Amino acid sequence: MPPRRDAPAPHHDGAVTPDDIAVGVLVGRACEYFDFFVYGLASVLVFPALFFPHLERLDALLASFSVFALAFVARPIGTMGGMAIQRRYGRGVKLTVAMFGLGTATCTMALLPGTAAWGGAITALAACRVLQGLAIGAAWDGLPSLLAINAPAHRRGWYAMMGQLGAPVGFGIAATLFAYLMTNVTPEDFLAWGWRFPFFVAFALNVVALFARLQLVLDNDFADALRKYELEPCSLRELLAGGGGRTLAVGAFAALSSFALVHLVTVFPLSWLSLSSSRNLIDVLWLQVGCAVLGVGGMLVSGWLADRIGRRTTLGTLAVAIGLYGVATPWMLDGGDAGQNLFFLLGFALFGLSYAQAAGAVSSAFPSRLRYLGAALSGDLAWLFGAAAAPLVALYLSANYGLGAVSLYLLSGMAGTLLALSVHKRVAS
């Protein structure tokens, strides 16, 4: 076996602190989420017309959302591939390969012509989307787990929130870029070249994020801390044989309602409004930008709340709140501008409050030697089960059976979260 190729950065004095780790987690995740939401917004605003012009608007949106889901299917595979690379070549090489793959996929998407100019455009888009999923899965660096371990017992909810804070920040920046471009260029120019700009910005940010994360994980203090807490890859066989299978399932479903809500307040309503309302989507985007700020505030509140009543209680309470929000969704979305505004305001507030504590909610239940892979895969599976098909299913159900079906979808997510948290409580006690 060849020697590991990680070249440690110059050592600095002093142990790693939770704040040090939090900065690295926030920078890395914000860039990933920005890339993530750039594609999600384009899947509504651009890709149906560019890649599926031969289909009716509803069918084009459904086809676009089908391609959108491919990344979440590929993500666990990317995680396992990344673990294999890390075992052989080291964490730094794995991160470099992952971020290079993500940048390649994102940049290639920005250069793709529509199907009118090239018949293979849809296949190329799907291949790039799969590569994005593989790369994001492989980019797991273990820093969120290290942050959870190092966080003071009385502030674990606060530090758990830090990694998730990148979600509303990344969405807000992505929505701002699209709204600005759609406001300042003609629809023809936006479809021809304007939509490509956010993808190039995402590529540039990923380059910056790569160097920032490499500087952290290759630093001697960080490397020592990761080794100390056994945050190194094990095999899937070891994970399952070591009793991690049940914890993996619980971790995936504990976040179900929160992960589903992410797409149901960001991507899905844009598609539904484009079919069912004459409301200007540019105005909706600007509204979502403002609501993303509300989501950030919700996350800050969630960190404070979870430290007082516990993360599990916080997640369970907010799952019920998401279920009630789902029940009210048909009245809000069918309630004209005022009702729709309320849908976004409440939805983003719940997004911030619930999603802040969703990731890694049960990762501490994994034995230390299994936690690195277990935390990564439980997050991948939560995205796969909770979010991959959320906009596709919600749009299909609402178009064919009415918005009441979306209520049932969110209620099913609530049930999955409450069941998983109940199982986790029995196992932990």
N, C-alpha and C positions, 0 to 999 in steps of 0.2 A: 504494500500500500504506500503510495507516495506521501511525503510529509505534507502537513497542513501548510497552506500558503498564506494564511493570514499574517500580515506584517504589522505588529502592534504599533500604534501611534506613540509618540513620546509620552512618558508617564507624567502625570501631574500629582501633586501632593494632595492628600485628603481622600476620604472615602466617598463613594458615590452617594448622593443624597436623593430623596424622592423628587425634589425640584429639578435636579439635573436630568433625571430620567424623564420626568413629565415634559420637559422642553423637547427632547428628542421624539417622544411619542406624539406630541401635538403637531410638530412640523411634518413628520412622516405621514401621519394619518390625514392631515388637512390636504396635503398634495394628492394622496390617493383618492380621497373623497371628491376633490375637485375634478380629477380625471373621470371618476365614476359618474358624477352628475352632468358633466359636459356631454357624455355619451347619452345619458338618460334623457336630457332635454332635447338633444338632436334626434333621438328616436321618435319624438313627437313632432318637433318643429321642422325637421328637414328630411329625414330618411323616407317617410312614406311617399313624399312627392318625388324624391330623387331616385330611389331604388325600386319603388313599387308603383310607378305611375299608371301601370296597366290595370290596377285594381281599384275598386271603389274605396272611398276614404276609410270606412270602417275596416274593410279587409286589409287595406294597406297598413293601418295602424296595428292591427293584430299581427300581421306578418313582421312588422318592425319590432314589436314587443317579443316575438318569438326569437328573433336574433339577439335581442337584448338579454334574454334569459340564458343564452349559451355560456356566458362568462361564469355564471354561478354554478353551472354544471361542471365546468372545467376547473373551478377553483380548488376543490379537494384534491384533484389529480395533480395540480400544480404544487400544492402543499407537500404531497408525498414525494414528488420529483425534487423539490427544493431540499427536503430533508436528506435525500440520497446525495445530492450535490454537497451539502454541508458536511455530512459524515466523511466524504472523501476529500474535499478540497477546502472546507472551512466556511465560516459564516460570511466573510467578506466576499469571497468568490460567488457564493449563492446570491447575495444581495445584488452584486454587480450584474449577474446574468439575468436576475428577475427584473431589475429596473431597465436594463437594456431591452429586454423583451417587451416590457410595458411601453417604453418610449417608441420602439419600432412599430408596434401595433397602432399606437395613437397617431404617430406621424403619418403612417401609411393611410390610415382612415382619412386624414385631412387632404390627401392627394387623390383619393379615388374619384373617378368620374361617375356619372349616373349611368343607369342601365341603357339610356337612350344612346350613349356614346360607346358603351362597352357591355357586351352581354354577360361577361363574367363578373360584373361589379358586385352582385349579391353574394356570390361565392367568396369573393375576396373580403367583403365586409364581414361575413360570418367567420372566416378564418382569422381575421384580425380580432374579432370579438372573443373567440376561443383563446387566442394568444394573450389577450388582456387578462382573462380569467386565470390562465395558467401562471402568468407573471405575478398577479396580485396574491395568489395562493403561495407562490414560492417566496414572496417578499417578507414573510413572517420573520421577525427578528427577535421575538421573545421579550421585547422591552415592556409591553403592557403587563406581562406576568411578573417581570422583575419589579415593576412599579407597584403592583399589588402586594408583593412580598415585603417590600421595603417601606410601604406606607405605614405611618403610625396607626395603631389599632383604632383610635378615636377619629381618624380622618380617612379611612379607607374608601368611603363613599365619595369623598371629594376627589381623591386621586384617581379613582375609577372613572370619574366623569371626564378627566383631562384628556384621555385618549379618544373619547367620543365627541369631544368638542369640535373636532375637525369636520364632523358631518354638517352641521348647520353653517359653519364658516365656509366649507368647500361649496355647498349648494348656493349660498348667498353670492359668492364671487362668480360662480358659473352662471347663475340666473342674471346677475348684473351685466355680464358680458353679452349674453344673448339679447337681453332687453335693450341695451345700448345700441347694439348693431342693428336690431330690427327697427329701432326708432330712427336711426340716422342713415340707413341705406334703403334703396327701393327693394320691394319683395323679390324682384328679378335678380338684383345684385346679391341680395342675401343668399338666395338659393344657389347662385353661381359660385360665389367666393366668400361671402361674409361669414357663413357658418364655419368655415375652415379655421378662422383665426383662433377661437377658443381651444381647438385641438392643438395648435402650435404652442399656445400658452401653456397648456397642460404638459406638453413635451418638455418645455423649458423648465417648468417647476419640478418635474420629476428628476431632471438632471441635478438641480439644486438639492432636492431631497436626498438623492443618492449620496452625494458627498457629505451631507450633514449626518446621515445615518451611519455611513462608513466611519466617519470620524468618531462617532460614539461607540459603536460595537467593537471597533478595533483598538480603542483606548484601553490601556492596561487595567485601569480601575473597573471599567465596565466588563471587560473580558473576565477578570477575576470574580466579579460578582455573579456573572452568568454561570461560571463553572461552580462557584460555591453552592449555588442553589440548584445545581444539576439541570439547568435550562439548556439541555442539549438534546438532539433528536434521538428518539428510540424508534424501533420499527413498529408497524401497525400490529404485527403479531404480538409483540411485547405489550402493547397497549391493551389489546383485547384479552390476552392471557393474564395480565396483571389486574384484571377486574375493572378496566377503564371503560368497557362497553356501555354499561348502564349510565355512568356519569356523562359519557359522550352524548347519549341520547337525551338525558335530562338537560344538559347544557344547550343542546340544539333547540329544544322545545321551550325552555324557560324564557327565551327571548322572542318567541314566535309573534306575539301581538305587537311588540315594539318594532320588530323588523318589517312586518307587514305594513305598519302605519307609515313608515318612511316613504314608501313608494305611493301610498294612497293619498298623501298630502302634497307630494312633489310632482310626480310624473303623471299619474292617472288623471287628476282633475283637468290638466291641460288637454288631454286627449278627449275626455268626456265633453268639456266645454266647446272644443273645436267641432264636435258633432251636434251638440244639443243646444247651443247658445250662440247668439250673435255678438257676445261680449268680445271685445278686442283682447287678444292674447297678450299683446304687449303690456296692457294695463294689468293683466293678471300676473305677468312676470314681475312687474315692479311691486305689486302687492306681496308676492312671495318673497321678494328681496327683503321687504320690511318685516315680514313674518319670520324670516330666518334670524333676524336680530332677536325677535321674541323667543325663538328656539334656543338661542345662546343663553338668554336669561333663564329660561326653563332649566337648562342644564346646570347652571350655577345653583339654582334653588334645589335641584335634585341632589347635588353633592352635599349640600347642607342638611337636607331632609334625611338622606340615607344614613348619615352619621348619627342621627338621633333616633330613628325608628328601625334601622337595619335595612340592608339592601334587599333582602328577600321580601320583607313587608312592603317596601317601597314598590318593588316590581309587581307584587300581587295586587296592591291597591290601584296602581296605575293601569294594570291589565283590565280591571273592572271598569275604570274610567274610560278606557279605550272602547270597551264593549258598549257602554252607554253612549259614547260618541258615535259609534257605528249605528246604533238604533236611531239616532237623530240625523244621520247623514242624508237620507232622502229628503227630509223637510228642508235642510239647509241648502243642498245643491239645487233643489227645485224652488227655492225661495227668492229668486231674483238676485240682484247684486248684493243686497243686504244679507240675505241668507248665505250666499257664497262667501262673502267677506267673513262672516262668522265661522263658516266651515274652515277657512284657512287660519284664522286667528286661533281658534280652539285646537285645530289639528297640529299646528306648529308648536303651540304651548305643550301639548301632550307629547309630541315628538321629542322636544327637549327634555321634558321631565322623565319620560320612560326610557328613551334610548340611551340616556346618560349612564344608566346602571345596567344596561342589557348585556353588554359584552363581558364575557368571563365571569358571569354571575355565580357559577358553581365551579370554576376552575380550581379553586382551593381544595376541592374534594378529590382531585387527582393526587396520587402519590407523587412526591417530588420528581422522581425519575421519569414519570409519565406526563408531567404537566406541560412540558414544552409542546409536544405533539398533540396532547389532548386539548389544550386551550385553542390551538390553531384549528384543529378539525371541528371542534364544537362550534366555533365561529363560522367556519365554512358551511357547515350543515344548517346553522341557523339562517344564514343568507339564502341557502338553497331552498329550504322548506318554507321560510317566511316571506322572502322577498323576490325570489327569481321570477316567479310567475304572477306576482301580485298585480301589476298593471295589466297584464294580458288577461288574467281571470276576471279581474274587476270590470274591465271594459267589455269583455264578452258577456258577462252576466248582466251588467247594467243595460247593454244594448238589446239583449234578448229577453230579459226577465224583469227589468226595472231596477231602480236603485236599491230596492229592498234586499236584493241579492247581495249587494255590497255590505249591507248591515250584517247579514248572515256570515259573510266572509270574515269580518272583523270579530264577530262573536265567536267564531270557531278558533280564531287566534287567541282570544281571551281564554277560552276553555283549555287550549293546549298549554298556555303559560301556567294557568292555575294548577292543572294536573301535574305538570313537570315540577313546579315548586313544592307541591304536596309530597310527591315522591322523594324529592331531595330532602325535605324536612324529615321524613321517616327514616331515610338512609343515614342522615347526619346525626339523628338523635339516638 
